[in-house]
Amino acid sequence: MRPTGNLHLGNYEGALKNWIRLQDSGEYECFYFIADLHALTSDYADTSAIKQNTIDMVSDWLAAGLDPERSTIFAQSLIPEHSELHLILSAITPLSWLERVPTYKEQRENISEKDIGNYAFLGYPVLQAADIIIYKADFVPVGKDQASHVELTREIVRRFNNFYGDVFPEPKALHTEVLVLPGTDGRKMSKSYGNAIYLIDDADVVREKARMMITDRTRIKRTDPGHPENCDVCQMHRFFIESEAADLLDDDCRNARIGCVDRKRSLADSIIERYGAIAERSRELRRNPDRVVGIIKEGSRRARAQAQVTMSEVRRAIKMDWD
């Protein structure tokens, strides 16, 4: 993950929960890292928040259940071998491959507040490929919408191996369920939209955000029948409770047995019940940043040991070893 600070509920449900599940399964040796070098592709003009954002984000990871004893948690910038491999891969990656990446075109069109017309942004997928293959990854957990990134990595691997011999396995996309949560305005939950509820939010903040949400626009009075299928609050609430309970609440809405304020309170209570313990653990970790930094450094030490072995193989393969 890029170090953008606090994680919201959509980040947890869409990615972090799957990371924890993979770790807990015992089937995989998991590597999870802070993509701080990737942050430079768009945040190069002001890097002052990256370090604190990293500590905050990893605090959320740990609070949610990532275990540094069972997963390797590290910072990309602490492993210089990532950058070295990125440079080597950039020499063999055709520009046309990068220019066709769907997310590159999409973000060039949609991001207007920052100048992203730089080499680093175009070359983002090459660094991403280096991040993956330097640990000789067999699988990359992604949603189906991100499968094209893994496929580009596979193409780069094939081209490298064709030139220099079979050094890297071709990683496969490990498709995981990606739950897209709506934000407080009904759109996809996103920091950039200002509609996010964060894992770190305390109960009062959650209740205030829920209170400000838009409900059924056709329901003017408390005694009017509601239309939960057209209500952002009712639809969001379904993410957090059993379908039978949601159906009962929807029926109460339709028959005006409960009002919009009641449903907002119920939604807030469900969010607090599910994430309240994570929020408290994250706040405690943020009060002890040295502990979080220590975990990042130790994980980076372990990750670098593996990256160094791989880079020794790469240098031999490209005939640039001096041992």
C-alpha positions as CSV (number, residue, x, y, z in Angstrom):
1,M,0.0,0.0,0.0
2,R,1.1,3.5,-0.7
3,P,1.6,5.5,2.6
4,T,-1.3,7.8,2.5
5,G,-2.0,7.8,6.2
6,N,-5.1,6.5,8.0
7,L,-6.8,3.5,6.4
8,H,-10.6,3.7,5.9
9,L,-13.1,0.9,6.1
10,G,-13.0,0.3,2.4
11,N,-9.2,-0.3,2.6
12,Y,-9.8,-2.9,5.3
13,E,-12.7,-4.7,3.7
14,G,-11.2,-4.5,0.2
15,A,-7.6,-5.5,0.9
16,L,-6.3,-5.7,4.4
17,K,-8.8,-8.3,5.6
18,N,-7.7,-10.6,2.7
19,W,-4.0,-10.0,3.7
20,I,-4.8,-11.2,7.2
21,R,-6.7,-14.2,5.9
22,L,-3.8,-15.2,3.7
23,Q,-1.4,-14.9,6.7
24,D,-3.6,-16.8,9.0
25,S,-4.2,-19.6,6.5
26,G,-0.6,-20.8,7.0
27,E,-0.3,-21.7,3.3
28,Y,1.8,-18.7,2.2
29,E,5.0,-16.9,3.2
30,C,3.6,-13.3,3.1
31,F,5.4,-10.1,2.3
32,Y,3.5,-6.8,2.9
33,F,5.3,-3.5,2.3
34,I,4.9,0.2,2.4
35,A,5.2,1.5,-1.1
36,D,6.9,4.8,-0.2
37,L,9.0,4.9,-3.4
38,H,5.8,4.6,-5.3
39,A,4.4,7.6,-3.4
40,L,7.1,9.7,-5.0
41,T,5.6,9.3,-8.4
42,S,2.8,11.7,-7.5
43,D,3.8,13.3,-4.2
44,Y,7.4,14.3,-5.2
45,A,6.7,18.0,-4.6
46,D,6.0,17.5,-0.9
47,T,7.3,14.4,0.8
48,S,7.0,15.7,4.4
49,A,4.0,13.5,5.3
50,I,5.3,10.1,3.9
51,K,7.1,9.0,7.1
52,Q,4.3,9.8,9.5
53,N,1.8,8.3,7.1
54,T,3.8,5.1,7.0
55,I,3.8,4.9,10.8
56,D,0.0,5.5,10.9
57,M,-0.7,3.1,8.2
58,V,1.3,0.3,9.7
59,S,-0.3,1.0,13.0
60,D,-3.6,0.2,11.4
61,W,-2.2,-3.0,9.8
62,L,-0.9,-4.3,13.1
63,A,-4.1,-3.3,14.9
64,A,-6.2,-5.1,12.4
65,G,-4.2,-8.4,12.8
66,L,-1.1,-8.5,10.6
67,D,1.5,-10.2,12.7
68,P,5.2,-9.3,12.2
69,E,6.1,-12.8,13.5
70,R,4.2,-14.5,10.7
71,S,4.4,-12.0,7.9
72,T,7.3,-9.8,6.7
73,I,6.3,-6.2,7.0
74,F,8.8,-3.7,5.5
75,A,9.4,-0.4,3.8
76,Q,10.3,-0.3,0.1
77,S,12.8,2.5,0.5
78,L,14.8,0.5,3.0
79,I,15.6,-2.1,0.4
80,P,17.8,-0.4,-2.2
81,E,17.8,-3.6,-4.3
82,H,14.2,-2.8,-5.4
83,S,15.6,0.3,-7.1
84,E,18.5,-1.6,-8.6
85,L,16.2,-4.2,-10.1
86,H,13.8,-1.5,-11.3
87,L,16.6,0.1,-13.3
88,I,17.6,-3.2,-14.9
89,L,14.0,-4.1,-15.8
90,S,13.4,-0.6,-17.2
91,A,16.2,-1.3,-19.8
92,I,14.2,-4.2,-21.2
93,T,10.7,-3.0,-20.9
94,P,9.3,-1.4,-24.1
95,L,7.6,2.0,-23.7
96,S,4.6,0.7,-25.6
97,W,3.9,-1.8,-22.9
98,L,3.7,1.0,-20.3
99,E,1.6,3.4,-22.4
100,R,-1.1,0.7,-22.8
101,V,-1.6,0.2,-19.1
102,P,-5.3,1.0,-18.4
103,T,-4.7,2.7,-15.1
104,Y,-2.0,4.9,-16.6
105,K,-4.4,6.3,-19.2
106,E,-7.2,6.6,-16.6
107,Q,-5.2,8.5,-14.1
108,R,-3.6,10.8,-16.6
109,E,-7.1,11.8,-17.6
110,N,-8.5,12.1,-14.1
111,I,-5.8,13.4,-11.9
112,S,-5.7,17.2,-12.5
113,E,-4.5,18.5,-9.1
114,K,-0.9,17.1,-9.6
115,D,1.5,17.0,-12.4
116,I,2.1,13.3,-13.1
117,G,3.7,13.7,-16.5
118,N,6.9,12.3,-15.3
119,Y,9.0,9.2,-16.0
120,A,8.4,7.7,-12.6
121,F,4.6,7.7,-13.1
122,L,4.9,6.1,-16.5
123,G,7.4,3.6,-15.1
124,Y,5.4,2.7,-12.0
125,P,4.5,-0.8,-13.3
126,V,8.2,-1.6,-13.8
127,L,9.0,-0.8,-10.2
128,Q,5.9,-2.8,-9.2
129,A,7.3,-5.7,-11.2
130,A,10.6,-5.4,-9.3
131,D,8.8,-5.3,-6.0
132,I,7.1,-8.6,-6.9
133,I,9.8,-10.7,-8.5
134,I,12.7,-9.7,-6.2
135,Y,11.1,-12.1,-3.7
136,K,10.4,-14.7,-6.5
137,A,6.7,-14.4,-5.6
138,D,4.5,-17.2,-6.8
139,F,1.3,-15.3,-6.2
140,V,0.1,-11.7,-5.9
141,P,-3.2,-11.1,-4.1
142,V,-5.3,-8.7,-6.2
143,G,-8.8,-8.1,-7.3
144,K,-9.7,-8.9,-10.8
145,D,-9.6,-5.3,-11.8
146,Q,-5.8,-5.3,-11.0
147,A,-5.0,-8.5,-12.9
148,S,-3.5,-6.5,-15.8
149,H,-0.7,-5.3,-13.5
150,V,0.3,-8.9,-12.7
151,E,0.1,-9.8,-16.4
152,L,2.5,-7.0,-17.3
153,T,4.9,-8.3,-14.6
154,R,4.7,-11.8,-16.2
155,E,5.5,-10.3,-19.6
156,I,8.6,-8.5,-18.1
157,V,9.7,-11.8,-16.5
158,R,9.4,-13.7,-19.7
159,R,11.4,-11.0,-21.5
160,F,14.1,-11.0,-18.8
161,N,14.4,-14.8,-18.8
162,N,14.5,-14.9,-22.6
163,F,17.5,-12.5,-22.5
164,Y,19.4,-13.8,-19.5
165,G,18.2,-17.3,-18.5
166,D,15.5,-18.6,-16.2
167,V,16.0,-16.4,-13.1
168,F,12.4,-15.5,-12.1
169,P,9.2,-17.5,-11.9
170,E,6.2,-16.0,-13.5
171,P,3.9,-14.8,-10.6
172,K,0.2,-15.6,-10.8
173,A,-2.7,-13.4,-9.7
174,L,-4.3,-14.8,-6.6
175,H,-7.8,-13.4,-7.1
176,T,-9.3,-12.4,-3.8
177,E,-12.7,-11.1,-3.0
178,V,-12.7,-7.3,-3.1
179,L,-15.6,-5.7,-1.3
180,V,-16.2,-2.1,-2.4
181,L,-17.8,-0.1,0.4
182,P,-19.8,3.0,-0.3
183,G,-18.7,6.2,1.4
184,T,-20.8,8.7,3.3
185,D,-22.0,10.3,0.1
186,G,-23.0,7.1,-1.7
187,R,-19.9,7.0,-3.9
188,K,-17.1,4.5,-3.5
189,M,-15.3,5.2,-0.2
190,S,-12.2,7.2,-1.0
191,K,-9.9,9.7,0.8
192,S,-9.9,11.9,-2.3
193,Y,-13.7,12.2,-2.2
194,G,-13.7,13.2,1.5
195,N,-16.4,10.5,2.2
196,A,-14.4,8.0,4.2
197,I,-14.9,6.5,7.7
198,Y,-11.5,5.6,9.0
199,L,-10.4,2.6,11.1
200,I,-9.0,5.1,13.7
201,D,-12.2,7.1,14.0
202,D,-13.6,7.1,17.6
203,A,-17.2,6.4,18.3
204,D,-18.3,10.1,18.4
205,V,-16.7,10.7,15.0
206,V,-18.4,7.6,13.5
207,R,-21.8,8.7,14.8
208,E,-21.3,12.2,13.4
209,K,-20.3,11.0,10.0
210,A,-23.3,8.6,10.0
211,R,-25.6,11.5,11.1
212,M,-24.5,13.6,8.1
213,M,-25.3,10.8,5.5
214,I,-28.0,11.3,3.0
215,T,-31.0,9.0,3.4
216,D,-34.2,8.4,1.4
217,R,-34.7,11.8,-0.4
218,T,-38.4,11.1,-0.9
219,R,-39.1,10.6,2.8
220,I,-39.9,14.0,4.2
221,K,-41.6,13.2,7.5
222,R,-41.0,10.5,10.1
223,T,-44.4,9.0,9.4
224,D,-43.8,8.7,5.6
225,P,-43.0,5.2,4.3
226,G,-39.4,4.8,3.4
227,H,-37.6,3.3,0.4
228,P,-34.6,1.5,1.7
229,E,-33.5,0.4,-1.7
230,N,-32.9,4.0,-2.5
231,C,-31.2,5.0,0.8
232,D,-27.4,5.2,1.1
233,V,-27.6,4.5,4.8
234,C,-29.7,1.4,4.4
235,Q,-27.6,0.0,1.6
236,M,-24.4,0.7,3.5
237,H,-25.8,-0.9,6.7
238,R,-26.2,-4.2,4.8
239,F,-22.4,-4.5,4.7
240,F,-22.2,-4.8,8.5
241,I,-25.2,-6.9,9.6
242,E,-26.8,-10.2,8.6
243,S,-29.1,-10.1,5.6
244,E,-32.1,-11.2,7.8
245,A,-31.6,-8.4,10.2
246,A,-31.2,-5.9,7.4
247,D,-34.4,-7.2,5.8
248,L,-36.3,-6.6,9.1
249,L,-34.9,-3.1,9.4
250,D,-35.8,-2.4,5.8
251,D,-39.4,-3.5,6.5
252,D,-39.5,-1.2,9.5
253,C,-38.4,1.6,7.2
254,R,-41.0,0.9,4.6
255,N,-43.8,0.8,7.2
256,A,-42.5,3.9,9.1
257,R,-41.9,2.0,12.3
258,I,-38.4,3.6,12.4
259,G,-37.1,6.8,11.1
260,C,-33.9,7.8,9.2
261,V,-32.2,9.0,12.4
262,D,-32.9,5.5,13.9
263,R,-31.3,3.8,11.0
264,K,-28.3,6.1,11.1
265,R,-27.8,5.3,14.8
266,S,-28.0,1.6,14.0
267,L,-25.5,1.9,11.2
268,A,-23.1,3.8,13.5
269,D,-23.5,1.2,16.2
270,S,-22.7,-1.6,13.8
271,I,-19.6,0.1,12.6
272,I,-18.4,0.8,16.1
273,E,-19.0,-2.8,17.1
274,R,-17.0,-4.2,14.2
275,Y,-14.1,-1.8,14.2
276,G,-13.9,-0.3,17.6
277,A,-11.3,-2.7,19.0
278,I,-9.1,-2.1,15.9
279,A,-9.3,1.6,16.5
280,E,-8.3,1.3,20.1
281,R,-5.3,-0.9,19.3
282,S,-4.2,1.5,16.5
283,R,-4.4,4.5,18.8
284,E,-2.2,2.6,21.4
285,L,0.4,1.8,18.7
286,R,0.5,5.4,17.5
287,R,1.3,6.4,21.1
288,N,4.3,4.1,20.8
289,P,5.7,5.0,17.3
290,D,9.2,3.6,18.2
291,R,7.6,0.1,18.4
292,V,6.1,0.5,15.0
293,V,9.3,1.8,13.5
294,G,11.2,-1.2,15.1
295,I,8.8,-3.6,13.4
296,I,9.3,-2.0,10.0
297,K,13.1,-2.0,10.4
298,E,13.2,-5.6,11.5
299,G,10.9,-6.7,8.7
300,S,13.0,-4.7,6.2
301,R,16.2,-6.4,7.5
302,R,14.6,-9.8,6.8
303,A,13.3,-8.7,3.4
304,R,16.6,-7.3,2.3
305,A,18.4,-10.5,3.1
306,Q,16.2,-12.2,0.5
307,A,16.4,-9.3,-2.0
308,Q,20.2,-9.4,-1.8
309,V,20.3,-13.1,-2.7
310,T,18.1,-12.5,-5.7
311,M,20.2,-9.5,-6.9
312,S,23.3,-11.6,-6.7
313,E,21.6,-14.0,-9.1
314,V,20.5,-11.2,-11.4
315,R,24.0,-9.7,-11.6
316,R,25.4,-13.0,-12.5
317,A,22.7,-13.5,-15.1
318,I,23.4,-10.1,-16.8
319,K,27.2,-10.6,-16.5
320,M,27.7,-7.7,-14.2
321,D,28.9,-9.5,-11.1
322,W,32.4,-8.8,-9.8
323,D,32.7,-11.6,-7.2
